Amino acid sequence: MCSFGRSPSHFRRYTPRVLRRLLTVEDTFQIRGRGLLVVPTPRVEDFRGPGSVPVELRRPDGTHALAELSVHHQFFSPPPRERRWGCLFASLTRGDVPLGTEVWCDRDLFLEPTPSSHR
């Protein structure tokens, strides 16, 4: 059960086989009307997106919780050398995701490395 209220229906259906760490939260930005943006974010070449991803939060105090992470395109002008996904928790706050929290998800969401991603 999600510790942030009722568990979304897809969490009850979704059982990850093997989890892999997506990121460790180094900073957060609360955006009114949108949610909590976390950084650093995965490179576009390394992770499947965009979409909603069920994740497990592993906080520095040892507690765990389930949440839904929105992975979306970020648009910058000029574009950065290294393209990264935006990662947003629509219903969480900074108190729910303290710095140092590890975000884990199904390893099948990661793309296999290709020769072009090792430049």
VEXTI-729854 format. One line per 2 residues: number of its first residue (from 1); their letters; for each residue x, y, z of N, C-alpha, C. Coordinates in Angstrom, 3 decimals, m for minus. Atoms other than C-alpha are relative to their C-alpha. Layout:
<recs>
NUM = a = X:Y:Z:X:Y:Z:X:Y:Z  ...
</recs>
This chain:
<recs>
1 = mc = 0.842:m1.183:0.000:0.000:0.000:0.000:0.878:1.234:0.000  m0.719:m1.263:0.095:1.275:3.431:m0.897:m0.171:0.777:1.304
3 = sf = 0.100:m0.711:m1.265:2.089:5.453:2.219:m0.519:1.420:m0.175  0.507:m1.345:0.241:0.752:8.625:0.572:m1.501:m0.024:m0.272
5 = gr = 1.441:0.086:0.226:m2.915:7.595:0.674:m0.331:m1.288:m0.714  0.403:1.210:0.712:m4.747:5.098:m1.470:0.975:m0.323:m1.120
7 = sp = m0.895:0.460:1.047:m2.668:3.042:m3.821:m0.691:0.109:m1.354  0.586:m0.034:1.341:m3.277:3.779:m7.522:m0.271:m1.417:m0.489
9 = sh = 0.417:1.333:0.439:m4.986:0.861:m9.271:1.102:m0.738:m0.741  m1.020:0.732:0.748:m2.018:0.103:m11.541:1.093:m0.550:0.905
11 = fr = m0.970:0.569:m0.929:0.202:m0.499:m8.472:m0.447:m1.387:0.442  0.494:1.308:m0.421:m2.045:m3.401:m7.462:0.238:m1.047:m1.084
13 = ry = m0.214:0.918:1.114:m1.646:m4.957:m10.926:1.477:m0.186:m0.307  m1.391:m0.028:0.417:2.044:m4.139:m11.325:0.885:m0.641:1.064
15 = tp = m0.951:0.631:m0.896:4.608:m6.438:m9.739:1.341:m0.045:m0.718  m1.282:m0.007:0.692:8.159:m5.596:m10.774:0.774:m1.286:0.260
17 = rv = m0.808:1.206:m0.153:10.442:m8.526:m11.372:1.286:0.316:0.733  m1.263:m0.381:m0.615:13.758:m6.904:m10.552:0.084:1.528:m0.049
19 = lr = m0.109:m1.462:m0.053:14.256:m3.306:m9.418:1.438:0.440:m0.254  m1.306:m0.633:0.242:17.113:m1.032:m10.446:m0.119:1.462:0.411
21 = rl = 0.022:m1.400:m0.431:18.055:2.367:m9.044:0.007:0.912:m1.223  0.112:m0.972:1.083:16.950:5.115:m11.415:0.819:1.243:0.311
23 = lt = m0.703:m1.213:m0.383:18.348:8.062:m9.485:0.028:0.130:1.507  m0.038:m0.406:m1.401:19.320:9.429:m6.090:m0.249:1.504:0.017
25 = ve = 0.432:m1.402:0.008:17.621:12.760:m5.369:1.066:0.894:0.631  m0.983:m0.977:m0.482:20.156:15.594:m5.048:m0.626:1.370:0.233
27 = dt = 0.697:m1.270:m0.185:17.720:18.508:m5.313:m1.441:m0.173:m0.451  1.418:0.041:0.360:13.987:19.152:m5.599:m0.493:1.419:m0.236
29 = fq = 0.626:m1.283:0.300:11.838:21.958:m6.961:m1.506:m0.206:0.027  1.456:0.097:m0.081:8.196:22.300:m5.903:m0.595:1.021:m0.962
31 = ir = 0.583:m0.874:1.013:6.254:23.721:m8.858:m1.511:0.030:0.213  1.422:m0.144:m0.282:2.810:25.049:m7.982:m0.851:m0.442:m1.186
33 = gr = 0.904:0.479:1.035:0.098:23.282:m9.929:0.538:m1.160:m0.832  m0.588:1.099:0.791:2.494:20.656:m11.348:0.494:m1.128:0.883
35 = gl = m0.521:1.034:m0.881:4.259:18.829:m8.538:1.440:0.238:0.386  m1.376:m0.052:m0.487:7.746:18.027:m7.305:0.948:m0.526:m1.075
37 = lv = m1.012:0.366:0.978:10.567:18.011:m9.855:1.236:m0.448:0.767  m1.201:0.505:m0.668:13.575:15.916:m8.823:1.158:m0.048:m0.989
39 = vp = m1.218:0.078:0.809:17.166:15.994:m10.100:1.072:m0.714:0.811  m0.227:0.074:1.432:19.421:14.540:m11.384:m0.987:m0.959:m0.650
41 = tp = 0.946:0.834:0.730:17.407:12.811:m14.075:0.753:m0.901:m0.973  m0.689:0.916:0.902:18.206:9.893:m16.391:0.159:0.573:m1.409
43 = rv = m0.219:m0.397:1.391:19.633:10.424:m19.853:m1.033:m0.668:m0.890  0.987:0.512:0.945:17.196:9.938:m22.727:0.481:m1.323:m0.607
45 = ed = m0.555:1.214:0.605:19.534:7.272:m24.182:m0.043:m1.201:0.934  m0.097:1.081:m0.982:19.378:5.227:m20.966:m1.337:m0.525:0.509
47 = fr = 1.258:0.340:m0.660:15.699:5.098:m20.039:m1.180:0.177:m0.944  1.205:m0.079:0.832:12.339:4.449:m21.723:m0.905:1.122:0.501
49 = gp = 0.906:m1.071:m0.367:9.999:7.410:m21.755:m0.613:0.545:m1.267  0.615:m0.541:m1.217:7.906:9.448:m21.707:m1.117:m0.910:0.505
51 = gs = 1.112:0.748:m0.564:5.185:8.095:m19.436:0.003:0.029:1.516  0.101:0.137:m1.449:4.121:7.287:m15.886:0.643:m1.312:0.419
53 = vp = m0.769:1.154:m0.447:6.340:4.892:m13.983:m0.276:m0.257:1.480  0.106:0.325:m1.424:5.527:3.087:m10.726:1.406:m0.177:0.566
55 = ve = m1.335:0.047:m0.595:8.545:3.534:m8.455:m0.085:m0.296:1.496  m0.145:0.164:m1.440:9.722:2.627:m4.998:0.971:1.067:0.478
57 = lr = m0.863:m1.005:m0.611:11.157:5.439:m2.882:0.681:m0.635:1.199  m0.781:0.498:m1.138:13.932:4.401:m0.494:0.663:1.210:0.632
59 = rp = m0.437:m1.243:m0.638:14.432:7.295:1.876:1.225:m0.227:0.881  m1.207:0.117:m0.838:17.605:8.026:3.865:m0.288:m0.527:1.408
61 = dg = 0.312:0.480:m1.352:15.777:7.221:7.138:m0.372:m1.483:0.029  0.279:1.429:0.071:15.178:3.653:5.920:m1.433:m0.355:m0.360
63 = th = 1.382:0.290:0.372:11.479:3.995:5.106:m0.125:m0.132:m1.503  0.269:0.223:1.420:10.072:2.898:1.753:m1.440:0.399:m0.291
65 = al = 1.361:m0.334:0.421:7.011:4.038:m0.192:m0.113:m0.198:m1.507  0.281:0.079:1.428:5.409:3.504:m3.585:m0.527:1.346:m0.478
67 = ae = 0.469:m1.261:0.571:4.737:6.449:m5.867:m0.043:m0.143:m1.519  0.038:m0.048:1.459:4.067:7.344:m9.480:0.847:1.166:m0.470
69 = ls = m0.915:m0.999:0.539:6.784:9.216:m11.357:m0.381:0.294:m1.443  0.266:m0.406:1.378:5.987:11.177:m14.501:1.335:0.326:m0.661
71 = vh = m1.230:m0.216:0.764:8.862:10.984:m16.989:m0.403:0.718:m1.283  0.436:m0.817:1.127:8.581:13.697:m19.616:1.181:0.665:m0.708
73 = hq = m1.010:m0.728:0.765:10.520:15.542:m22.324:0.207:1.372:0.623  m0.322:m1.364:m0.414:12.285:18.735:m21.321:0.420:0.765:m1.255
75 = ff = m0.316:m0.810:1.176:12.567:21.539:m23.851:0.842:1.195:0.427  m0.918:m1.093:m0.284:15.522:23.922:m23.706:0.460:0.601:m1.318
77 = sp = m0.539:m0.662:1.174:16.785:26.472:m26.167:1.177:0.857:0.453  m0.365:1.095:0.896:19.493:25.948:m27.105:m0.033:m1.338:0.738
79 = pp = 0.048:1.306:m0.640:19.268:22.213:m26.464:1.335:m0.353:0.656  m1.250:0.388:m0.674:21.813:20.774:m24.007:0.728:m1.080:m0.800
81 = re = m0.776:1.056:0.669:24.602:18.481:m25.208:m0.515:m1.372:0.373  0.479:1.292:m0.493:23.219:15.663:m23.090:m1.480:0.133:0.351
83 = rr = 1.446:m0.092:m0.233:19.442:15.222:m23.302:m0.395:m0.906:1.166  0.461:0.740:m1.166:17.743:14.127:m20.084:m1.513:0.110:0.116
85 = wg = 1.435:m0.017:m0.281:14.207:13.237:m19.069:m0.282:0.920:1.175  0.493:m0.686:m1.186:12.265:15.449:m16.679:m0.710:m1.024:0.872
87 = cl = 0.616:0.949:m0.938:11.075:13.587:m13.559:m0.810:0.776:1.033  0.924:m0.779:m0.822:8.042:14.863:m11.658:m0.929:m0.922:0.783
89 = fa = 1.005:0.656:m0.839:5.965:13.571:m8.759:m1.160:0.975:0.164  1.120:m0.935:0.010:2.550:15.188:m9.231:m0.637:0.178:1.371
91 = sl = 0.746:m0.081:m1.268:1.185:14.415:m5.765:0.888:m0.009:1.239  m0.896:0.038:m1.157:4.283:14.535:m3.527:0.601:1.367:0.273
93 = tr = m0.653:m1.243:m0.415:6.067:17.287:m1.634:1.445:m0.295:0.385  m1.390:0.165:m0.429:9.647:17.879:m0.524:0.105:m0.870:1.243
95 = gd = m0.012:0.821:m1.213:8.785:16.283:2.806:m0.144:m1.488:m0.295  0.177:1.400:0.402:7.792:13.062:1.014:1.249:m0.578:m0.657
97 = vp = m1.170:0.438:0.763:11.021:12.923:m1.020:1.221:0.802:0.459  m1.154:m0.768:m0.487:13.946:14.171:1.099:1.244:m0.245:m0.858
99 = lg = m1.252:0.169:0.722:17.381:14.684:m0.428:0.647:m1.302:0.440  m0.613:1.293:m0.290:19.228:11.377:m0.645:m0.926:m1.179:m0.241
101 = te = 0.947:1.074:0.304:16.075:9.400:m1.481:0.411:m0.684:m1.298  m0.257:0.766:1.215:16.746:6.626:m3.972:m1.332:m0.337:m0.649
103 = vw = 1.200:0.319:0.772:14.144:6.129:m6.714:0.314:m1.259:m0.813  m0.218:1.286:0.639:13.923:2.507:m7.891:m1.200:m0.346:m0.876
105 = cd = 1.070:0.430:0.896:11.918:1.065:m10.795:0.391:m1.317:m0.661  m0.239:1.258:0.696:11.631:m2.064:m12.921:1.191:0.146:m0.940
107 = rd = m1.207:m0.095:0.837:14.942:m2.762:m14.640:m0.317:m0.076:m1.487  0.367:0.087:1.414:13.098:m3.491:m17.905:m0.269:1.365:m0.628
109 = lf = 0.222:m1.354:0.521:12.491:0.265:m18.246:1.290:0.657:m0.483  m1.286:m0.537:0.432:16.204:0.841:m18.845:0.336:m0.532:m1.388
111 = le = m0.425:0.399:1.343:17.529:0.768:m22.385:1.391:m0.609:0.093  m1.324:0.604:0.036:20.482:m1.431:m23.149:0.974:0.998:m0.598
113 = pt = m0.998:m0.933:0.567:23.667:0.536:m23.774:0.287:m0.338:m1.462  m0.366:0.173:1.393:24.510:1.072:m27.402:1.346:0.679:m0.213
115 = ps = m1.301:m0.635:0.231:27.876:2.049:m28.893:m0.090:1.521:m0.040  0.119:m1.465:0.079:26.563:5.591:m29.536:m0.204:0.649:1.361
117 = sh = 0.215:m0.600:m1.318:25.727:6.067:m25.834:1.249:m0.039:0.861  m1.241:0.066:m0.768:29.331:5.464:m24.755:1.036:1.000:m0.499
119 = r = m0.946:m1.002:0.522:30.867:8.568:m26.309:0.656:0.754:1.105
</recs>
